[in-house]
Amino acid sequence: MNDKKPAASQRAGKEAKRAVTVTDIAQAVGVSRATVSLVLRGSPLVNVDTRAKVEAELRRQRYVYNRTAANLRRRTSSSIALVINDLSNPFFAEFASGVDEALGEKGYVTLLGSTSESPARQQAVLSTLMEHTPTGFILSPAEGSDTQALRQVLGVNANVLLFNRELEGADWDFLTMDNQNGAYLATRHLIEQGHRDIAFFGGHAASSSCHQRRIGYQRALSEAGLDLRQDWLIESAPNRLEAAARTGELFEGGQRPSAAVCYNDTVALGLMLGLTSRGIRPGADFAVTGFDDISEASVAVPPLTTLTADPRERGRQAASLLLQRLDNPDAAPMRVVAPVQLRVRESSAALPR
């Protein structure tokens, strides 16, 4: 008599003993693992029909959610998520390098996500990263971000550091550059160079960093007794291509500016391309300043006058502040403003006489 069980029966027995996983549920329903995780956490981001299907499959497969193990993973996670709004911007590439360097020195792994300035994409990226249970988040929010929506996906007890952009109603730690004073210094420099017709070029007014830089620009104009012209507040996405495309808007009126304070370096470099294509020589016929001092600024043609924000060091600073939060989770929210300095190069030449 053969007491051995058939191979198929043995496999079935092993499968029956194997714990049901989130992947099993996701594959059965046809959704992502992140969606199943959101249902398990009770997140309101999942629509009603999908939630019902997932919950039914959880019951059918008798899935057991080990909350203790999940919480343990969260407390001991060696990863920190970095989510930025525009990875194509060299500033954020350098910033991310600084974050990764500083976290790596402390034994953490950086999980990187980019939102391309889309709040919807931001929610999706954060939801997926939550599946890896990072111990904290460094977030440069997409334009139009909603604090409540972020809280829903991150949870109320998340360790979060916001960078560069403020969010109304957020009580997380915040690191920013001295946007207002930086733009003030750039504008005053152009005034001292003899310019009186100065535009503010690039960025979106709804962005807190752009709004603060415009305030600094306006303060310098006011102190010099110069009028603010609304038609010289030119908005554009903070990238080179759109800045170049919108250059013509500076010259549509009867009176033309002789200089521009740009939202950031990539906008300034785009403006210089747009000027050159029109036969206008940056640094000779038209003065330009930037903001950030990315690596390319010093080798541009002409070299770009800008505000030194030291993006790599800001990344290291952001990592340090988040690690402080992990060590002191009950401390009051921090607000840190990093100083900037004007670095004068050839793009901001004096007004031609």
C-alpha positions in Angstrom: 0.0 0.0 0.0 1.4 3.4 -1.0 0.9 6.0 1.8 2.4 8.8 -0.2 0.1 11.6 -1.3 -0.1 12.5 -4.9 2.2 15.5 -5.8 -0.8 17.6 -6.7 -2.3 17.0 -3.3 1.0 17.9 -1.6 1.1 21.2 -3.6 -2.5 22.0 -2.6 -1.6 21.4 1.0 1.3 23.7 0.9 -0.7 26.4 -0.8 -3.4 26.1 1.8 -0.9 26.7 4.5 0.7 29.7 2.8 -0.5 33.0 4.2 -2.6 35.1 1.9 -0.7 38.2 0.8 -1.7 41.7 -0.4 -0.4 40.6 -3.9 -2.9 37.7 -3.9 -5.8 40.0 -3.2 -4.6 42.6 -5.8 -4.2 40.0 -8.6 -7.6 38.5 -7.8 -9.4 41.8 -8.0 -7.2 43.3 -10.8 -6.0 46.3 -8.9 -2.6 47.4 -7.6 -1.0 46.4 -4.3 -1.1 50.1 -3.3 -4.9 50.1 -3.7 -5.3 47.1 -1.5 -3.1 48.7 1.1 -5.2 51.9 1.0 -8.3 49.8 1.6 -6.6 48.0 4.6 -5.7 51.4 6.1 -9.3 52.7 5.6 -8.2 55.5 3.2 -11.0 57.5 1.6 -9.0 57.7 -1.7 -10.4 54.4 -3.0 -13.8 54.7 -4.7 -16.8 52.8 -3.3 -17.0 50.1 -5.9 -13.3 49.2 -5.8 -13.4 49.2 -2.1 -16.3 46.8 -2.0 -14.6 44.4 -4.4 -11.4 44.4 -2.5 -13.2 43.9 0.9 -15.2 41.0 -0.6 -12.0 39.3 -1.9 -10.3 39.9 1.5 -13.2 38.0 3.1 -13.2 35.3 0.5 -9.5 34.5 0.9 -9.7 35.0 4.7 -6.9 37.6 4.6 -5.6 38.5 8.1 -4.1 42.0 8.4 -1.3 41.8 11.0 -1.4 45.4 12.2 1.3 44.8 14.8 3.7 43.7 12.1 2.8 46.6 9.9 3.4 49.1 12.7 6.7 47.4 13.5 7.7 47.8 9.9 6.9 51.5 10.0 8.9 52.1 13.1 12.0 50.3 11.9 11.9 51.3 8.2 15.3 52.3 6.8 13.8 54.2 3.9 12.8 57.9 3.6 10.7 59.1 0.6 11.7 62.2 -1.4 9.0 63.6 -3.6 9.7 66.6 -5.7 7.7 68.6 -8.2 10.0 68.8 -11.1 12.9 66.3 -11.5 13.8 67.9 -14.9 14.9 71.1 -13.0 18.6 70.9 -12.3 18.0 72.5 -9.0 16.0 69.6 -7.8 18.5 67.1 -9.2 21.2 68.7 -7.1 18.8 69.0 -4.1 18.0 65.2 -4.4 21.7 64.4 -4.5 22.2 66.3 -1.2 19.3 64.5 0.4 20.5 61.1 -0.7 24.1 61.8 0.5 23.0 62.9 4.0 20.5 60.1 4.4 23.0 57.5 3.2 25.5 58.6 5.8 22.9 57.7 8.5 22.0 54.3 7.0 18.8 55.3 5.2 17.7 54.5 1.7 16.1 57.3 -0.4 12.9 56.5 -2.3 12.5 59.0 -5.0 9.2 60.2 -6.7 8.5 63.1 -9.1 5.1 64.6 -9.6 5.6 66.9 -12.6 3.6 69.6 -10.9 0.4 67.4 -10.9 -1.5 67.1 -7.6 -3.2 64.0 -8.9 0.1 62.4 -9.8 1.4 63.4 -6.4 -1.4 61.5 -4.7 -0.6 58.4 -6.8 3.1 58.6 -6.1 2.6 59.1 -2.4 0.1 56.2 -2.2 2.6 53.9 -3.9 5.4 55.0 -1.7 3.3 54.4 1.4 3.3 50.7 0.5 7.0 50.7 1.3 6.2 52.3 4.7 9.0 54.9 4.7 9.8 56.4 8.1 9.4 59.9 6.8 8.8 62.2 3.8 10.6 65.2 2.2 8.0 66.8 -0.1 8.3 69.7 -2.4 4.6 70.0 -3.2 3.1 70.3 -6.7 1.4 73.5 -7.5 -2.2 73.4 -6.4 -1.6 70.8 -3.7 -4.3 70.4 -1.0 -3.2 69.9 2.6 -6.3 67.8 3.5 -5.7 65.5 0.5 -2.1 65.0 1.5 -3.1 64.2 5.1 -5.5 61.5 3.8 -2.8 59.6 2.0 0.0 60.2 4.4 -1.9 59.8 7.7 -2.1 62.2 10.6 1.1 61.0 12.3 3.4 61.1 9.3 6.9 62.6 9.6 6.9 65.2 6.9 9.2 68.0 5.9 7.9 70.5 3.3 10.4 72.1 1.1 10.2 75.3 -0.9 6.4 75.7 -1.0 4.1 76.4 1.9 0.7 74.8 2.2 -2.2 76.5 3.9 -3.2 74.7 7.1 -0.2 72.4 7.1 1.5 71.9 10.5 4.5 70.0 9.2 8.2 71.1 9.3 9.1 73.6 6.6 12.4 74.5 4.9 12.6 77.3 2.4 15.0 79.8 0.9 14.8 83.5 1.7 12.8 84.1 -1.4 11.6 87.6 -0.6 15.0 89.0 0.3 16.7 87.3 -2.6 14.4 88.9 -5.2 14.8 92.2 -3.4 18.6 92.0 -3.7 18.4 91.1 -7.4 16.1 93.9 -8.2 18.1 96.5 -6.2 21.2 95.3 -8.0 19.6 96.0 -11.4 18.4 99.4 -10.2 22.0 100.2 -9.1 23.1 99.2 -12.6 20.9 102.1 -13.9 17.9 100.0 -15.0 14.5 101.6 -14.3 12.2 99.4 -16.5 12.5 96.0 -14.8 10.2 93.0 -15.4 9.5 90.0 -13.2 9.6 86.9 -15.4 8.5 83.4 -14.9 6.8 81.2 -12.2 3.2 81.2 -11.3 1.8 83.7 -8.9 -0.2 81.1 -7.0 3.0 79.4 -6.0 4.1 80.6 -2.5 7.8 80.9 -3.6 6.9 82.9 -6.7 4.6 85.1 -4.6 7.3 85.8 -2.1 9.9 86.6 -4.8 7.4 89.0 -6.4 7.0 90.8 -3.0 10.8 91.3 -2.8 10.9 92.6 -6.3 8.0 95.0 -5.7 9.6 96.3 -2.4 12.8 97.2 -4.2 10.9 99.0 -6.9 8.9 100.9 -4.3 12.0 102.0 -2.4 13.5 103.4 -5.6 10.3 105.3 -6.5 9.6 103.1 -9.5 6.1 102.0 -10.5 5.0 98.4 -10.7 3.7 97.5 -14.2 1.3 94.6 -14.2 2.1 93.8 -17.9 5.7 93.2 -16.9 4.7 90.4 -14.5 5.0 87.6 -17.0 4.0 84.1 -15.8 5.4 80.9 -17.2 6.0 77.3 -16.0 9.4 77.3 -14.2 11.3 75.7 -17.1 13.5 76.7 -20.0 11.3 75.9 -22.9 8.2 77.8 -21.8 10.3 80.8 -20.7 11.9 81.0 -24.1 8.5 80.7 -25.7 7.1 83.6 -23.7 9.9 86.0 -24.2 8.0 88.0 -26.7 5.4 89.0 -24.1 8.0 91.4 -22.6 8.1 93.5 -25.8 4.4 93.6 -26.8 3.7 97.1 -25.3 4.9 100.5 -26.3 7.4 100.8 -23.4 9.9 97.9 -23.2 11.8 96.7 -20.1 15.6 96.7 -20.2 16.0 94.0 -17.5 14.2 91.1 -15.9 14.3 89.5 -12.5 13.6 85.8 -13.3 11.8 83.4 -11.0 14.7 80.9 -11.1 17.8 80.0 -13.1 16.1 77.7 -15.6 13.6 80.5 -16.5 16.5 82.9 -16.8 18.4 80.6 -19.1 15.3 80.1 -21.2 14.8 83.9 -21.4 18.3 84.4 -22.6 17.7 81.9 -25.4 14.5 83.7 -26.3 16.3 87.1 -26.3 19.2 85.7 -28.5 16.7 84.4 -31.0 15.3 87.9 -31.4 18.7 89.5 -31.9 18.8 90.9 -28.3 22.1 90.2 -26.5 21.6 89.1 -22.9 24.1 91.0 -20.6 24.6 93.7 -23.3 21.2 94.8 -24.6 19.1 93.3 -21.8 20.1 92.4 -18.2 18.9 89.1 -16.6 19.1 87.7 -13.1 18.2 84.2 -11.9 17.6 82.4 -8.6 19.2 79.2 -7.3 22.8 79.2 -8.7 22.6 75.8 -10.4 25.8 74.4 -11.7 25.1 75.6 -15.3 24.6 79.3 -14.2 28.4 80.0 -14.0 29.1 78.6 -17.5 26.1 80.1 -19.3 26.7 82.6 -22.1 26.9 85.1 -20.6 27.5 83.8 -17.1 24.3 84.3 -15.0 23.9 86.7 -12.1 21.8 84.8 -9.6 21.0 84.2 -5.9 23.1 81.4 -4.4 20.7 78.8 -2.8 23.3 75.9 -2.8 20.8 73.2 -3.8 23.0 70.3 -2.7 23.5 71.8 0.7 19.7 72.5 1.0 19.2 68.8 0.3 21.5 67.9 3.1 19.8 70.4 5.4 16.4 69.0 4.5 17.6 65.5 5.4 19.0 66.7 8.7 15.8 68.4 9.7 13.7 65.3 9.0 16.1 63.2 11.0 15.7 65.7 13.9 12.0 65.2 13.6 12.4 61.4 13.9 14.4 61.9 17.0 11.9 64.3 18.5 8.4 63.4 17.1 6.6 65.5 19.6 8.5 68.8 19.1 6.8 71.9 17.8 6.8 72.2 13.9 10.0 73.8 12.6 10.2 76.7 10.1 13.7 77.2 8.7 14.6 80.0 6.2 17.9 79.5 4.4 19.7 82.7 3.5 20.8 83.5 -0.1 23.5 85.7 -1.5 23.7 87.7 -4.7 26.4 86.4 -7.0 27.0 89.0 -9.7 28.2 87.8 -13.1 28.0 89.2 -16.7 24.3 88.7 -17.4 23.3 91.8 -15.4 25.4 94.5 -17.1 24.6 98.2 -16.6 22.0 99.9 -18.7 23.5 100.8 -22.1 24.1 104.5 -22.6 
